[in-house]
Amino acid sequence: MKKTMFTGFVITVIIIVIIFYLIVNIKQPYITCSVNHVDDLGIKYNEVVKSQFSSKSISKIEIVRVISLPDRYNSETNVNAINYALKRSYKYLGKDVKFSTNDNEVTMKISTIKNLPIILNNMEFYDQNGLGIKIDTNTKSSESANLKIGDKYSEGEYIVFMKGYGYSCK
């Protein structure tokens, strides 16, 4: 009788441990936030940020940023200059960032699990006898949202944080 009770107890403990393990390690769905902006020069800026959470902290970040130039700035030189500026600014992410260009657009895709800061909404375009771009790389700036793997947020706190920088989330 004691052996049967002990076996039942061991099986119950094993099942509880398995259930606990599954609950702790189930990946949370992504929270997707986006921002669409057209500046004074007519440059369209679309960005989608997908963040995955595990144990109330960011475990993966995916970003797609598309910059579309209006006809008056649509030139290979401007597209290449923007592409070059983005490559230099995000070089520290290595192979986690990819770039592509077409006629009037530059697309940047980031997919990372590295614990490095990523600065969002940190670009400004200006026209001084030609198109120029300013990319703020100051991670302490209150003007730009900064994310990195391991940042502690509940899903609600994260959504409030992103909305504070003009993103809409779902």
Secondary structure, DSSP 8 states (H G I E B T S, - for coil): -HHHHHHHHHHHHHHHHHHHHHHHH----EEEEEEEEE-TT--EEEEEEEEEEETTEEEEEEEEEEEE--GGG--HHHHHHHHHHHHHHTGGGGGGEEEEE-SSEEEEEEEE-SS--EE-S-EEEEESSSEEEEE---TT-SSS-EE-TT-B--HHHHHHHHHTTT-EE-
